[in-house]
Amino acid sequence: MLPPAWTEYAIHPDALALLDGVCTLSVCDATDDQGRLASISSLAPAVAFIGGLRCNAAMMDQAGPQLKALVRFGIGVDRVDLAAASERGIAVINTPDGPTESTAEHAIGLILGLAKGIGLADRHLHGGGPFAIRTLIEPGLELEGATLGLVGLGRIGRRVAQIASALGMRVLGVDPLMTAEQASALGVELTELPTLLARSDVVSLHAPSIPATYRLIGVEALALMKQGAYLVNVARGELVDEAALLDALRRRHLAGAALDVFDPEPPDPDNPLLFEPNVIVTPHIAAFTRASIRRMHMMAAEQAAQVLRGERPPNVVNAEVWERRRH
């Protein structure tokens, strides 16, 4: 009999084929209206979980002591209790190359949407406003020659830099793990955060959610940004102090913001950022494309199969767990 594994929703058929003969995959039906696991009560014992939910120690214990792997769609593992997983000998695995292209394109789309006033104009006309909106709004930003500041130069940040450069933008970057030589090869000028904020016409966030980046963009950081600049966040909602951002927008210090992520998620239905006319909001869909979904599911399934065959997958986040298994 094949070992049992579970997922919070059906995975791509091509990915499912990779698990054929390796495990029996079941879809957990205890999900909420966001497609997230709402209860652990129905979780059966399993050797692997494939998905994107928040996973704490109680959920790991409910899955049973034979649980070997938590395989996450995407890059971030901040939704997983890594310490609890490591203590239990559970390998936490991600698919870091899966969402790169789609998320980078979404960021560029949001930048263009802000710079050209697309969201504001769309809502204006849909709301029955007069066609002569040019008398009611400020002129937009031409990206040719404008400066983009990237906070984080990982896979997604680097791809955004490439696309932005092709649009004729000057690109600044902040990333503690990148050297000036590496940045220069990308066409990016590496600098410090205060300088980046002060010089950028658009600031786009691509950093992980860790204690050091919690509310990185708060009152002080927003005050350093150019009058009339734009802020884009496709990373994690925890990076931004939403109350401070709302204040900067209402004072017209910032010309606009675009948010694909919030803190918390889903946002409160009364969150005022959802109703600000100069804010574009999307419901955490930056990586929600057919190509990205297939790529993440394939990478997740392949790595789950490797774990169950006793092979080391390439993207083990808590590598010490795998090293312990070897000894």
C-alpha positions as CSV (number, residue, x, y, z in Angstrom):
1,M,0.0,0.0,0.0
2,L,1.3,3.4,-0.9
3,P,1.9,5.9,1.9
4,P,-0.8,8.7,2.3
5,A,-0.1,12.3,1.5
6,W,-2.5,15.3,1.4
7,T,-3.0,18.7,-0.1
8,E,-5.4,21.5,0.6
9,Y,-6.7,21.6,-3.0
10,A,-6.4,19.6,-6.2
11,I,-3.0,20.0,-7.9
12,H,-2.2,20.2,-11.6
13,P,-2.7,16.9,-13.4
14,D,0.9,16.9,-14.7
15,A,2.1,17.3,-11.1
16,L,-0.2,14.6,-9.9
17,A,1.3,12.2,-12.5
18,L,4.7,12.7,-10.8
19,L,3.3,11.2,-7.6
20,D,1.8,8.2,-9.3
21,G,3.1,5.0,-7.7
22,V,4.8,7.1,-4.9
23,C,2.0,8.0,-2.6
24,T,-1.8,8.3,-2.4
25,L,-2.7,12.0,-2.5
26,S,-5.9,13.1,-0.9
27,V,-7.5,16.6,-1.0
28,C,-8.4,18.0,2.4
29,D,-12.0,19.3,2.3
30,A,-11.8,21.5,5.5
31,T,-10.9,24.7,3.6
32,D,-12.4,28.2,4.0
33,D,-13.6,30.6,1.3
34,Q,-10.0,31.6,0.7
35,G,-9.1,28.0,-0.1
36,R,-7.1,27.8,3.1
37,L,-7.2,25.0,5.6
38,A,-9.8,26.0,8.2
39,S,-9.6,23.1,10.6
40,I,-7.1,20.4,11.5
41,S,-9.8,18.0,12.8
42,S,-10.2,16.1,9.5
43,L,-6.5,15.7,8.8
44,A,-5.6,12.0,8.5
45,P,-2.1,10.7,9.2
46,A,0.2,11.5,6.3
47,V,3.8,11.4,5.2
48,A,3.8,14.6,3.2
49,F,1.8,17.7,2.8
50,I,1.8,19.7,-0.4
51,G,0.2,23.2,-0.4
52,G,0.4,26.8,0.8
53,L,-1.4,26.9,4.1
54,R,-0.2,28.2,7.4
55,C,1.2,25.2,9.3
56,N,1.8,25.2,13.1
57,A,2.9,22.6,15.5
58,A,-0.7,21.4,16.2
59,M,-1.3,20.7,12.5
60,M,2.0,18.9,12.3
61,D,1.1,16.7,15.2
62,Q,-2.4,16.1,13.8
63,A,-0.8,14.7,10.6
64,G,1.2,12.3,12.7
65,P,4.8,11.4,13.6
66,Q,5.3,9.8,10.2
67,L,5.1,13.3,8.5
68,K,8.3,13.7,6.6
69,A,7.8,16.8,4.5
70,L,5.9,20.1,4.2
71,V,6.2,21.2,0.5
72,R,5.2,24.8,0.0
73,F,4.1,26.4,-3.3
74,G,6.2,29.5,-3.8
75,I,9.1,31.1,-2.0
76,G,8.0,32.3,1.4
77,V,8.0,29.9,4.4
78,D,7.0,32.5,6.9
79,R,3.6,30.8,7.3
80,V,5.3,27.7,8.6
81,D,6.6,27.2,12.2
82,L,10.1,26.2,11.1
83,A,11.3,25.6,14.6
84,A,8.4,23.1,15.2
85,A,9.1,21.4,11.9
86,S,12.8,21.0,12.6
87,E,12.2,19.8,16.1
88,R,9.9,17.0,14.7
89,G,12.3,16.2,11.9
90,I,10.0,17.5,9.2
91,A,11.7,18.9,6.1
92,V,10.2,22.2,4.9
93,I,10.6,22.6,1.2
94,N,9.7,25.4,-1.1
95,T,9.5,26.1,-4.9
96,P,11.5,29.3,-5.2
97,D,11.7,29.4,-9.0
98,G,8.0,28.8,-9.5
99,P,6.4,32.2,-9.1
100,T,9.3,34.4,-10.2
101,E,8.2,35.4,-13.7
102,S,4.5,35.9,-12.9
103,T,5.1,37.9,-9.7
104,A,7.7,40.1,-11.5
105,E,5.3,40.8,-14.3
106,H,2.5,41.6,-11.8
107,A,4.8,44.1,-10.1
108,I,5.5,45.8,-13.4
109,G,1.8,45.8,-14.2
110,L,1.1,47.5,-11.0
111,I,3.8,50.1,-11.6
112,L,2.4,50.8,-15.0
113,G,-1.1,51.0,-13.6
114,L,-0.1,53.6,-11.0
115,A,2.1,55.6,-13.3
116,K,-0.6,55.9,-16.0
117,G,-3.5,56.4,-13.6
118,I,-5.2,53.2,-15.0
119,G,-6.9,52.1,-11.8
120,L,-8.1,55.6,-10.9
121,A,-9.5,56.2,-14.4
122,D,-11.1,52.8,-14.6
123,R,-13.0,53.3,-11.3
124,H,-13.9,56.8,-12.3
125,L,-15.6,55.8,-15.6
126,H,-17.2,52.7,-14.1
127,G,-18.6,54.9,-11.4
128,G,-20.3,57.1,-14.0
129,G,-17.8,60.0,-13.8
130,P,-17.4,62.5,-16.6
131,F,-15.1,61.6,-19.5
132,A,-13.0,64.7,-18.9
133,I,-11.1,63.1,-16.1
134,R,-7.9,65.0,-17.0
135,T,-9.3,68.1,-15.2
136,L,-9.7,66.0,-12.0
137,I,-6.4,64.1,-11.7
138,E,-2.7,64.9,-11.7
139,P,-0.8,63.9,-14.9
140,G,0.9,60.5,-14.7
141,L,4.5,59.4,-14.7
142,E,6.5,58.5,-17.8
143,L,8.7,55.5,-16.9
144,E,11.4,56.3,-19.4
145,G,14.1,57.9,-17.4
146,A,12.3,57.5,-14.1
147,T,14.0,55.8,-11.1
148,L,12.8,52.5,-9.6
149,G,13.9,51.5,-6.2
150,L,13.9,47.7,-5.4
151,V,13.9,46.7,-1.8
152,G,15.1,43.1,-2.2
153,L,17.1,41.7,-5.1
154,G,16.2,38.0,-4.9
155,R,14.8,36.1,-7.9
156,I,11.7,38.3,-8.3
157,G,13.5,41.6,-7.6
158,R,16.2,40.8,-10.2
159,R,13.6,40.0,-12.8
160,V,11.7,43.2,-12.1
161,A,15.0,45.0,-12.5
162,Q,15.5,43.5,-16.0
163,I,12.1,44.4,-17.2
164,A,12.3,47.9,-15.7
165,S,15.6,48.5,-17.4
166,A,14.1,47.4,-20.7
167,L,11.4,50.1,-20.1
168,G,14.2,52.7,-19.8
169,M,14.1,53.1,-16.0
170,R,17.1,53.7,-13.8
171,V,17.1,51.0,-11.1
172,L,18.4,51.3,-7.6
173,G,18.5,48.3,-5.2
174,V,18.9,47.4,-1.6
175,D,19.8,43.8,-0.6
176,P,22.2,42.7,2.2
177,L,23.1,39.5,0.3
178,M,24.1,41.2,-3.0
179,T,27.5,42.7,-3.8
180,A,27.9,45.9,-5.8
181,E,29.6,43.9,-8.5
182,Q,26.6,41.5,-8.8
183,A,24.2,44.4,-8.8
184,S,26.2,46.2,-11.5
185,A,26.0,43.1,-13.7
186,L,22.2,43.5,-13.5
187,G,22.3,47.2,-14.3
188,V,21.3,48.0,-10.7
189,E,23.0,50.6,-8.5
190,L,23.3,49.2,-5.1
191,T,22.7,51.7,-2.3
192,E,21.3,52.1,1.2
193,L,17.6,52.2,2.0
194,P,17.4,55.9,3.0
195,T,19.1,56.9,-0.3
196,L,16.9,54.6,-2.3
197,L,13.7,56.0,-0.8
198,A,14.8,59.6,-1.3
199,R,15.8,59.1,-5.0
200,S,13.1,56.7,-6.3
201,D,10.0,57.7,-8.2
202,V,8.7,54.2,-7.6
203,V,9.6,51.9,-4.7
204,S,8.8,48.2,-5.1
205,L,9.1,45.7,-2.3
206,H,10.6,42.3,-2.8
207,A,11.9,41.4,0.6
208,P,11.0,38.4,2.8
209,S,8.9,38.7,5.9
210,I,11.4,38.3,8.8
211,P,11.7,40.3,12.1
212,A,14.2,42.7,10.4
213,T,11.7,43.7,7.7
214,Y,8.6,44.0,9.9
215,R,7.0,47.3,9.0
216,L,10.1,48.3,7.2
217,I,8.1,50.9,5.4
218,G,6.6,52.9,8.2
219,V,6.4,56.6,9.2
220,E,10.1,57.3,8.9
221,A,10.6,55.5,5.6
222,L,7.6,57.0,4.0
223,A,8.7,60.5,5.0
224,L,12.0,59.9,3.2
225,M,10.2,59.0,-0.1
226,K,9.9,61.7,-2.8
227,Q,6.8,63.9,-2.8
228,G,4.5,62.3,-5.4
229,A,6.3,58.9,-5.5
230,Y,4.6,55.5,-5.7
231,L,4.8,52.4,-3.5
232,V,4.3,48.8,-4.8
233,N,4.1,45.7,-2.6
234,V,3.9,42.2,-4.0
235,A,6.0,40.7,-1.2
236,R,4.4,40.4,2.2
237,G,1.9,42.7,3.9
238,E,4.0,42.7,7.1
239,L,6.6,44.9,5.4
240,V,4.3,47.9,5.4
241,D,2.7,49.9,8.2
242,E,-0.7,50.3,6.6
243,A,-1.8,53.1,8.9
244,A,1.3,55.1,8.0
245,L,0.8,54.4,4.3
246,L,-2.8,55.6,4.5
247,D,-1.7,58.8,6.1
248,A,1.0,59.4,3.5
249,L,-1.6,58.9,0.7
250,R,-4.2,61.1,2.2
251,R,-1.7,63.9,2.8
252,R,-0.8,63.5,-0.9
253,H,2.8,62.9,0.1
254,L,2.6,59.8,-2.0
255,A,0.8,59.9,-5.4
256,G,-0.4,56.3,-5.1
257,A,0.2,52.8,-4.0
258,A,-0.4,49.3,-5.3
259,L,-0.8,46.4,-3.0
260,D,-1.1,42.7,-3.7
261,V,-0.5,41.7,-0.1
262,F,-1.9,42.9,3.2
263,D,-1.5,42.5,7.0
264,P,-3.5,40.5,7.9
265,E,-4.8,38.5,5.0
266,P,-7.5,38.6,3.9
267,P,-7.8,42.3,4.9
268,D,-10.6,43.5,7.0
269,P,-13.5,44.4,4.6
270,D,-13.5,47.9,6.2
271,N,-9.7,48.4,5.6
272,P,-9.7,52.0,4.2
273,L,-6.9,51.2,1.8
274,L,-9.4,49.2,-0.2
275,F,-11.4,52.4,-0.8
276,E,-8.7,54.9,-1.4
277,P,-9.0,56.2,-5.0
278,N,-5.2,56.4,-5.6
279,V,-4.6,52.8,-4.5
280,I,-4.7,49.7,-6.7
281,V,-5.5,46.5,-4.8
282,T,-5.3,42.9,-5.9
283,P,-6.0,39.8,-3.7
284,H,-2.6,38.2,-3.5
285,I,-2.7,37.0,-7.1
286,A,0.7,38.0,-8.4
287,A,1.7,34.4,-9.0
288,F,-1.8,33.3,-10.1
289,T,-1.2,32.5,-13.8
290,R,-1.5,29.1,-15.5
291,A,2.2,28.9,-16.1
292,S,3.2,29.8,-12.6
293,I,0.7,27.4,-11.0
294,R,1.8,24.5,-13.1
295,R,5.5,25.3,-12.4
296,M,5.0,25.5,-8.7
297,H,2.8,22.3,-8.6
298,M,5.3,20.4,-10.7
299,M,8.3,21.5,-8.5
300,A,6.4,20.7,-5.3
301,A,5.3,17.2,-6.5
302,E,8.7,16.3,-7.8
303,Q,10.3,17.2,-4.5
304,A,7.7,15.4,-2.5
305,A,8.4,12.3,-4.5
306,Q,12.1,12.7,-3.9
307,V,11.6,12.8,-0.2
308,L,9.4,9.7,-0.2
309,R,12.0,7.9,-2.2
310,G,14.7,8.9,0.3
311,E,16.4,11.4,-2.1
312,R,17.3,14.9,-1.0
313,P,15.3,17.5,-2.8
314,P,17.1,20.7,-4.0
315,N,15.1,23.2,-1.9
316,V,15.1,22.1,1.7
317,V,14.8,25.2,3.8
318,N,15.7,23.6,7.2
319,A,18.7,21.7,5.8
320,E,19.7,20.5,9.3
321,V,16.8,18.1,9.3
322,W,18.1,16.4,6.2
323,E,21.6,16.2,7.6
324,R,20.2,14.5,10.8
325,R,18.6,11.9,8.7
326,R,21.9,11.0,7.1
327,H,23.5,10.1,10.5
